[in-house]
């Protein structure tokens, strides 16, 4: 079963605009990660944010985490056509099974040139 | 260095047949994971290896699915008596150790059962 839910399911923007994707989850977590997937194949790890962190940056990526609301957001600034992909949040459960990632259904981002 | 590799890239088989999917993790990574991704869904956990042993196989859907990692490196996911519902992309990932570590994914094997 899926732990997270990404919102929106699909997002279409113009090159240069910012893209914001949200993720909500149900149970307590250790960490939340964001992955990108091109054309339904391998996932690329983007960023990991720990449960005691509120915000993290990596290049054009900004991730926030609100554990009280069990939600996270991924912001991609100054988007490029190459950012077109599906984006997934993944959580690992607090406790012993922290190796087991639980993914949402993803947001399909289309960046139009 | 090389990333995680998976073979074959695509596999078409008939209902009832046996298939094997192979994963070569990043060299030196002790932890290896298999996930399955159905169309329009996120990946779902199948099994986790730490070294040669399956530390958690709770995600395997039934006893037709089995995975091995005999020398603690390459892993093979085996599916017996395939069913049309087994059609999906099977993803393998590895990490340096288990626990809270970045998991590096391979390109996946797209399995189609006719």
Interface residues (C-beta under 8 A of the other chain):
Chain A: X2 X4 X30 X31 X33 X35 X40 X41 X42 X43 X44 X45 X48 X88 X90 X92 X97 X98 X99 X100 X101 X102 X103 X104 X105 X106
Chain B: X4 X31 X33 X35 X37 X39 X40 X41 X42 X43 X44 X45 X48 X55 X56 X59 X89 X91 X93 X95 X98 X99 X100 X101 X102 X103 X104 X105 X106 X107 X108
